[in-house]
Amino acid sequence: MRRLTLLGLLLAIGAALAYWGEAAPDRSEANAGTPTMQFRVESGASTCTPMVNPTACTVPGTGTFQLAVTVTAFPPDPDGPPLGMPCTTGCATAGYAAMTTDIDWTGTGLVYKPTTDQTAEVLLPGGTLAKRLIISATRVQHGSLSAGSGATPSTFKGVVISLRFNCTSTASTNVITLNPASPLNPGGAALSDSFATVYPLSDSITINCVSASLDTDGDGCTDLREMGTNPMQGGQRNHNYFWDFYDTPDANNMRDRVITTTGDLLRVARRIGANDAMGTALINRNSDPLAGPPPPLPGYHPAFDRSWRIGPNQWDLGPPDGTITVITDLLGVARQMAHNCLSGM
């Protein structure tokens, strides 16, 4: 039990804990008077949503990334002006005299890579008495006082902790949690002001480790691409749904993973009007869209067919409806023009 409380002692240097504050509110409520800490992924081949203050990030299998803990708002001066009013006099005590973090992660897909120098992970400018305590293979605590051993409160907003992680090669979903301070967890995440008022803080982020080559739905876009944010590179799609990437086969049943005018648009245009005889044709709307080669022009094949949009994006088309038309199919492929899922982009 002694090991778990070492970082918590930082909060008691120079002052006793007066009382425990309320748990931190939701991240959307951050402001100058509501101390907050939030996770961010600072580097590495990752895609995060939303991009600012993300709740989830996708990282390639075996990929490395830096997980940052940022202070986005600090404790106000108890004797200062009301929120939103300018600070003129008597505001010297705004900020935090100490900060602690308690980070743990579930799942088996993450490997923490601690630095040799424990203080290298603590980035609070001017901070003193920085400490790190590795509690287990999936939990670590950090802490630091502000300048002058806590005598000068910090008003720094930005990255205060940075950790390096690797994804394993196996696809996995991992939740990283910032555990708040409490009487039973005094080394938990918190900011403490110069009056020894402790503000327990919490946050979480999901890290999806994805195989760089896995294409679950077989549509030509890897899962990593479809989980991305750039639709021109296959992003904002469902990696478990085939029909949202309009890549069509040539006469040899080959696909190039790029939506083009001379390829996909022309192939669909040449089959306008083709149908599956209400689902009774040998090749029909329920046939395997990857099977081929497709029949000679202008025969029907489900690879060239979609139905009305079923999602928020213009490429979220429904499965084949049995008839290749201008409205649903020709326009459907045109609206994905130049979308590209080739590797190496």
C-alpha positions in Angstrom: 0.0 0.0 0.0 2.9 2.3 0.6 3.9 2.1 -3.0 0.5 3.4 -4.1 0.7 6.6 -2.0 4.2 7.9 -2.8 3.0 10.2 -5.6 0.1 11.3 -3.4 2.6 12.7 -0.9 3.5 15.4 -3.5 0.2 17.0 -2.8 0.9 17.3 0.8 4.3 19.1 0.5 3.9 22.5 2.0 0.2 22.1 2.9 -2.2 19.5 4.2 -5.1 18.4 2.0 -8.0 20.7 2.9 -10.7 18.8 1.2 -11.4 16.7 -1.9 -13.1 18.6 -4.8 -15.8 17.3 -7.0 -15.0 14.9 -9.9 -14.1 16.6 -13.1 -17.0 17.3 -15.5 -17.4 16.1 -19.0 -14.6 17.3 -21.4 -17.1 19.6 -23.2 -17.5 21.7 -20.0 -13.9 22.8 -19.8 -13.4 26.5 -19.0 -11.1 28.8 -17.0 -12.7 27.9 -13.7 -13.1 24.1 -14.2 -9.7 22.4 -14.0 -9.3 19.7 -16.6 -6.8 17.2 -18.0 -7.3 15.4 -21.3 -5.6 12.7 -23.3 -4.1 13.4 -26.7 -2.0 11.3 -29.2 0.8 13.6 -30.1 2.8 11.6 -32.6 3.0 8.4 -34.5 1.0 6.9 -37.4 -2.5 7.4 -35.9 -5.9 8.7 -36.8 -8.0 10.2 -34.1 -11.6 11.3 -33.7 -12.4 14.0 -33.1 -9.0 15.5 -34.0 -9.1 17.9 -31.0 -9.4 16.2 -27.6 -10.0 12.8 -29.1 -12.0 10.0 -27.6 -10.7 7.3 -29.9 -7.6 6.8 -32.1 -6.6 4.1 -34.6 -3.0 3.0 -34.7 -1.4 0.4 -37.1 -0.3 -2.9 -35.7 3.2 -2.7 -34.3 3.0 1.1 -34.6 4.4 3.5 -32.0 2.6 6.6 -30.6 3.1 9.2 -27.9 0.2 9.5 -25.4 0.1 12.9 -23.9 -1.8 14.2 -20.8 -2.6 17.9 -21.2 -3.8 20.4 -18.8 -6.6 22.3 -20.6 -7.8 24.5 -17.7 -6.3 25.2 -14.2 -7.8 26.2 -10.8 -9.0 29.8 -10.5 -7.8 32.2 -7.8 -10.3 31.8 -4.9 -9.9 35.5 -4.2 -9.9 36.6 -7.8 -12.7 38.1 -10.0 -15.7 36.1 -11.2 -15.3 33.9 -14.2 -15.0 35.8 -17.4 -13.9 39.0 -15.8 -10.3 40.4 -16.3 -7.8 39.8 -13.6 -6.3 43.1 -12.3 -5.2 42.6 -8.7 -5.0 39.8 -6.2 -4.8 37.0 -8.8 -1.3 35.7 -8.0 -2.6 32.4 -6.6 -4.5 31.2 -9.7 -3.0 28.0 -11.1 -1.8 24.7 -9.7 0.9 24.0 -7.2 1.0 20.3 -7.8 -0.2 17.9 -10.4 -0.5 14.1 -10.4 -1.7 11.5 -13.0 -2.7 7.9 -12.7 -2.9 6.1 -16.0 -4.0 2.6 -16.6 -5.0 0.6 -19.7 -7.1 -2.5 -20.4 -6.6 -5.0 -23.2 -3.5 -6.8 -24.3 -2.6 -4.7 -27.4 -0.5 -2.0 -25.8 3.1 -2.1 -24.6 4.3 0.8 -22.5 7.9 1.9 -23.2 9.1 3.8 -20.2 12.0 6.2 -20.5 15.2 5.4 -18.6 15.0 8.7 -16.8 11.7 8.8 -15.0 11.6 12.6 -15.1 11.7 12.6 -18.9 8.0 11.8 -19.1 7.1 14.8 -16.9 7.0 17.9 -19.0 5.6 20.6 -16.7 7.6 23.7 -17.4 9.5 24.8 -14.3 8.3 21.8 -12.4 10.1 20.4 -9.4 10.4 17.1 -7.6 9.0 15.2 -10.6 8.3 11.5 -9.9 7.2 8.4 -11.7 5.8 5.2 -10.2 5.3 2.1 -12.4 2.7 0.2 -10.4 2.2 -2.7 -12.9 2.6 -3.6 -16.5 -0.7 -1.7 -17.2 -0.6 1.2 -14.7 1.7 4.1 -14.0 1.6 7.3 -11.9 3.4 10.6 -12.3 3.6 13.8 -10.3 5.3 17.1 -10.0 5.2 20.3 -8.0 5.2 23.7 -9.7 8.2 26.0 -9.5 9.7 26.7 -6.1 8.6 23.3 -4.8 5.0 24.5 -5.3 5.4 28.0 -4.0 4.7 29.5 -7.5 1.5 28.1 -8.9 1.7 27.1 -12.6 -0.7 28.5 -15.2 0.7 26.3 -17.9 -1.9 24.8 -20.3 -0.5 22.1 -22.5 1.3 18.7 -22.4 2.5 17.8 -18.9 3.0 14.0 -19.3 4.1 12.1 -22.4 4.3 8.3 -22.6 5.4 6.1 -25.4 3.4 3.0 -26.4 3.6 0.3 -29.0 0.7 -1.6 -30.5 1.2 -5.3 -30.8 0.8 -7.0 -34.1 -2.6 -8.5 -33.1 -5.6 -6.3 -33.7 -7.1 -5.1 -30.4 -9.2 -2.4 -28.7 -7.6 -0.8 -25.6 -9.1 1.7 -23.2 -6.7 4.1 -21.4 -8.1 5.7 -18.3 -7.0 8.7 -16.2 -8.0 7.6 -12.7 -9.1 10.5 -10.5 -7.6 11.2 -7.1 -9.6 10.1 -4.0 -8.9 9.5 -0.3 -8.3 5.8 -1.3 -6.2 6.8 -4.3 -4.2 9.9 -3.3 -1.8 9.4 -6.2 -4.7 9.7 -8.7 -5.1 12.4 -11.3 -5.5 15.8 -9.8 -4.5 19.5 -9.8 -3.9 21.1 -6.4 -3.9 24.8 -5.9 -1.8 26.8 -3.5 -4.5 26.5 -0.8 -4.2 22.7 -0.9 -7.6 22.4 -2.6 -7.4 19.2 -4.7 -9.4 18.9 -7.9 -9.7 15.2 -8.9 -9.7 14.8 -12.7 -10.5 12.0 -15.1 -10.6 11.2 -18.8 -10.4 8.2 -21.1 -9.4 7.4 -24.7 -9.8 4.2 -26.8 -6.8 3.0 -28.8 -7.7 0.7 -31.7 -4.7 -1.3 -32.9 -5.3 -2.4 -36.4 -3.4 -4.6 -38.8 -2.1 -2.4 -41.6 -3.1 -4.9 -44.3 -6.4 -6.2 -42.9 -9.4 -5.6 -45.2 -12.3 -7.1 -43.3 -15.1 -6.4 -45.8 -13.0 -7.0 -48.9 -13.9 -3.8 -50.7 -10.3 -2.8 -51.5 -9.8 -0.4 -48.5 -7.9 -1.6 -45.5 -9.6 -1.3 -42.1 -7.0 1.3 -41.2 -8.0 3.4 -44.2 -11.7 3.1 -43.5 -11.3 4.1 -39.9 -9.5 7.2 -41.0 -10.9 10.7 -41.3 -10.0 11.5 -44.9 -12.7 10.2 -47.3 -10.4 10.8 -50.3 -8.1 8.1 -48.9 -11.0 5.7 -48.0 -11.8 7.2 -44.6 -15.1 7.8 -42.8 -16.3 4.4 -44.0 -17.4 1.2 -42.2 -14.7 -1.5 -42.4 -17.4 -4.2 -42.0 -19.5 -3.0 -44.9 -18.6 -3.7 -48.5 -20.8 -1.3 -50.4 -19.4 2.1 -49.4 -16.4 2.0 -51.8 -17.4 1.9 -55.5 -14.4 0.1 -56.9 -15.5 -2.0 -59.9 -13.8 -4.9 -61.7 -12.4 -4.8 -65.2 -13.0 -7.6 -67.8 -10.4 -9.7 -66.0 -12.1 -9.2 -62.6 -9.2 -7.0 -61.4 -9.8 -3.9 -59.2 -7.3 -1.0 -58.9 -8.6 0.4 -55.6 -9.0 3.9 -57.1 -12.3 5.4 -58.3 -11.7 6.9 -61.8 -13.6 8.3 -64.7 -12.1 6.0 -67.3 -12.4 3.0 -65.1 -15.3 2.8 -62.7 -17.5 5.6 -64.0 -17.3 4.2 -67.6 -17.8 0.6 -66.5 -21.0 1.5 -64.7 -22.2 3.8 -67.6 -21.9 0.9 -70.0 -24.2 -1.3 -67.9 -27.0 1.3 -67.3 -30.3 -0.4 -67.6 -29.0 -3.9 -66.8 -31.1 -5.8 -64.2 -31.3 -9.2 -62.5 -34.9 -10.0 -63.7 -36.3 -9.3 -60.2 -33.6 -11.5 -58.6 -34.2 -14.6 -60.8 -31.2 -14.2 -63.1 -28.3 -16.6 -62.5 -26.1 -13.5 -61.5 -28.3 -11.3 -59.3 -28.3 -8.8 -56.5 -27.5 -11.5 -54.0 -24.5 -12.9 -55.9 -20.9 -12.5 -54.6 -19.8 -9.0 -55.9 -16.2 -10.3 -55.9 -17.0 -13.3 -58.1 -16.1 -13.0 -61.7 -15.1 -12.2 -64.3 -18.3 -10.1 -64.9 -20.5 -11.0 -67.8 -20.1 -9.4 -71.2 -21.6 -5.9 -71.7 -24.3 -4.9 -71.0 -25.0 -7.8 -68.6 -25.9 -7.4 -64.9 -23.4 -7.9 -62.1 -23.8 -6.7 -58.5 -20.3 -5.1 -58.5 -21.8 -2.3 -60.6 -25.0 -1.9 -58.6 -26.0 0.0 -55.5 -29.2 1.3 -53.9 -30.2 4.5 -52.2 -27.9 6.1 -49.6 -28.3 4.6 -46.1 -25.9 6.8 -44.1 -24.8 10.4 -43.5 -22.2 10.5 -46.2 -22.8 10.4 -50.0 -20.7 7.2 -50.4 -22.8 5.4 -47.8 -24.8 3.5 -50.4 -27.1 0.6 -49.8 -26.6 -2.9 -51.2 -27.6 -3.8 -54.8 -31.3 -3.3 -55.7 -31.1 -5.4 -58.9 -31.1 -2.5 -61.5 -28.2 -0.4 -62.6 -29.4 3.2 -63.0 -28.2 6.7 -63.6 -29.5 8.1 -60.3 -28.3 5.6 -57.8 -25.3 4.0 -59.6 -23.8 6.4 -62.1 -24.2 9.4 -59.7 -23.1 7.1 -56.8 -19.8 6.3 -58.4 -19.3 9.9 -59.6 -19.7 11.2 -56.0 -16.7 9.0 -55.0 -14.5 10.2 -57.9 -10.7 10.1 -57.0 -11.3 8.3 -53.7 -8.1 6.2 -53.4 -7.3 3.2 -51.2 -4.0 2.3 -52.8 -1.3 1.5 -50.3 1.7 3.8 -49.7 -0.2 7.1 -49.9 
